[in-house]
Amino acid sequence: MQALKSRRETIRAIIARQQVSGCGFWLGNPDAKTWPLLHSYFGTQTEEELRRNLGDDVRWICPQFYADAYRDPDGRELFDSGLDREKHGSAGPLASCTSIAEVGEFPWPKPEYLNFDSCLHDLREAGDVYRLSGFWTCYYHNVADLFGMEEYFMKMHSNPDVVHAVTDKVCEFYYEANERFFAAAGSLMDGFFFGNDLGCQTGLVCSPASLEEFVFPWMRRFVEQGHRHGYQVALHSCGSVYKLIDRFIDAGVDCLHPLQALARGMEAENLAAEFKGRIAFLGGIDAQQLMTNGTPDEVRAGVRRVHAQLAPNLIVSPSHEAILPNVPMENVAAMAEAVAEIRKETL
């Protein structure tokens, strides 16, 4: 196996499914309420200081998450649905939409209002780390919010033309936004990272046939877009997406995140048996039970088990990237310590 000195080169090689020694690591994107706990436990002041102390190889620098990224003169946010997220099944603004003409009347976002200055600055300053970027491109979620989840699934059957029209509007914006951003970012970024959660704990959110009709056509276009600009493509899709991984691979996805470890079919052993060598993996350290309720020794053992199954094309990371405040900080330390130990043993 080759040993690369640059962290950035190492993660690129892992995702390219090369034989690389060592072990990749990403802390993930901790919840805002978790950061004060992390800083208190590790004695750090800034996010970058903490990540460097833990040996984090990856930075997720997404233009969509900057406050100044979208400057609508009327103050609208991207795909502002007005959805009440406290009410399960809440209807979105397009819930009663029945015609393509109505779809056209919605105040869709405009690419000319985009601004990348803050994101590009942070990409330039990132240092020797692998940079995940590009618009989050969560079009499945945006469409679900615009209809409301229940209406979305019903309209797939009752009014598929309207679902296609709304999906196209959302995705056409993201496609143009990515075109503009990729042209500006160039080699400052390494991987196009986008996310659509297509799984639940025990299976898919809807039938494979519905996903094939309404989700996968644009997924393939976005993967092709990232590759055309010279980027590796990492897809985030929570839950039990085992039945879709062959489709992800066929679409050209290079790396799958977050490997929700306790979801059906997503165990490291199962993924290794079916897909190892065909796609790279990012995640896999159970954040539902192990990270929350396990001991540090159990977490270290869990990291070693997942690494043994999925290496060398694995970047160790929690199976839910937004580490929540209920995760003991000593378990975060144990995860990073296990990675450091594996690196010493394999380099």
LINPEVEN-V710637 format. One record per run of one state. SS is the DSSP state (hx for helix, st for strand, lp for the rest). FROM is the first residue (numbers start at 1). TO is the last residue. If there is no record, write none. Layout:
# LINPEVEN-V710637
ss->SS from->FROM to->TO
ss->SS from->FROM to->TO
This chain:
# LINPEVEN-V710637
ss->lp from->1 to->1
ss->st from->2 to->2
ss->lp from->3 to->6
ss->hx from->7 to->15
ss->lp from->16 to->19
ss->st from->20 to->20
ss->lp from->21 to->23
ss->st from->24 to->25
ss->lp from->26 to->31
ss->hx from->32 to->42
ss->lp from->43 to->46
ss->hx from->47 to->54
ss->lp from->55 to->57
ss->st from->58 to->60
ss->lp from->61 to->62
ss->hx from->63 to->65
ss->lp from->66 to->69
ss->st from->70 to->70
ss->lp from->71 to->99
ss->hx from->100 to->105
ss->lp from->106 to->110
ss->hx from->111 to->113
ss->st from->114 to->114
ss->lp from->115 to->116
ss->hx from->117 to->124
ss->lp from->125 to->129
ss->st from->130 to->133
ss->lp from->134 to->138
ss->hx from->139 to->147
ss->lp from->148 to->148
ss->hx from->149 to->158
ss->lp from->159 to->159
ss->hx from->160 to->188
ss->lp from->189 to->190
ss->st from->191 to->195
ss->lp from->196 to->198
ss->st from->199 to->199
ss->lp from->200 to->203
ss->st from->204 to->204
ss->lp from->205 to->207
ss->hx from->208 to->214
ss->lp from->215 to->215
ss->hx from->216 to->228
ss->lp from->229 to->231
ss->st from->232 to->236
ss->lp from->237 to->241
ss->hx from->242 to->251
ss->lp from->252 to->254
ss->st from->255 to->258
ss->lp from->259 to->267
ss->hx from->268 to->275
ss->st from->276 to->276
ss->lp from->277 to->278
ss->st from->279 to->285
ss->lp from->286 to->289
ss->hx from->290 to->293
ss->lp from->294 to->295
ss->hx from->296 to->310
ss->lp from->311 to->313
ss->st from->314 to->318
ss->lp from->319 to->328
ss->hx from->329 to->346
ss->lp from->347 to->347
